[in-house]
Amino acid sequence: MNDFATVGVVGGGLIGMSWTALFLARGRSVIVLDPASGTEEQLHSFLRNAWPHLTALGLTESDAASKPTVTTDFSALSNVDFVQENGPERLETKKDIIARLEAVIGQDVVIASSTSSLKASDMQIGAQHPERILVAHPMNPPHLVPMVELVGGRITSEETLVTAEQFYAAMQRVTIRVKREVPGHLANRLTSALYREAVHLVAEGIADVADIDKAVAFGPGMRWALMGPHLIYHLGGGEQGYRGYLEHLGPTQEARWQSLGHPTLTEPLKAALVAGVEAEIAALDADTLVERRDAALVELMKLKRAKGL
């Protein structure tokens, strides 16, 4: 079985740096390709901050992060065993990256794209080996949030999907296979549905940005961190379980569905949303917000493991 000793990370932005931290923590050699100046310095700073969290989660036994190789030359990826692509969210850019990868990597090396909305089928067009291309979309930050959704394109082989599952299992990620391609895959469609209503509530003057965020973070978000909506409503059905819930409270859900909003991001609405977030941040220690989020994610993951959730 391929032990994926060397991983290529194409794109050294926020997601690419997070993937790199995880891959290094799992003992892999990592080659990061990014044309931007300053990538290496930013990456090392990110790794210094990420490593204590990765160590706390038991994802590494090392006290210090290994140093990745940072390059602008695609040929440096010629011997990688797996590629995690994190380029800009533009189809033609993705296809260009794939073409340049295929000119140097082995024909059996999987190309997994972190794209949040593009389809693998579209990225496969014109590829030499389209069967080895798939979407492997994480949630930010992927070194701490374990879900990776795998979406094959029309030509993606079963072997590619299985190989991707094996790779992410070795990274201690939780993989989900999305059965059919849709814009935004699975996780982003769920978050977009909530976000649409959160924006609608602001647009209609029903609640302020900060109160909407508090409602989610201290209400349903507390339960969502432990289990998904179907299981939550199963527990809400009491002795009759999910069927009891659907029969008793399903009509109230349908009534709410009918009243959900369809906002448009006009300039005034965008200004109101930004002003709301700025007001929310003013009450927080903004400089430590990312670090506190990441530390909380570590503790949450440890709790979920301890409780078997």
Buried (B, 14 or more C-beta within 10 A) or exposed (E): EEEBEBBBBBBBBBBBBBBBBBBBBBBBBBBBBBEEEEBBEBBBEBBEEBBEBBBBBEBBEEEEBBEBBBBEEBEBBBBBBBBBBBBEEEBEEBBEBBEBBBEBBEEEBBBBBBBBBBBBBBBBEEBEBBBBBBBBBBBEBBBBBBBBBBBBBEBBBEEBBEBBBBBBEBBEBEBBEBEEBEEBBBBBEBEEEBEBBBBBBBBEEEBBBBBBBBBBEEEEEEBBBEEEEEEBBBEBBEEEEBEBBBEEEEEEEEEEEEEEBEBEEEEEBEEBBEEBEEEBEEEEEEEEEEEEEBBEBBEBBEEBEEEEE
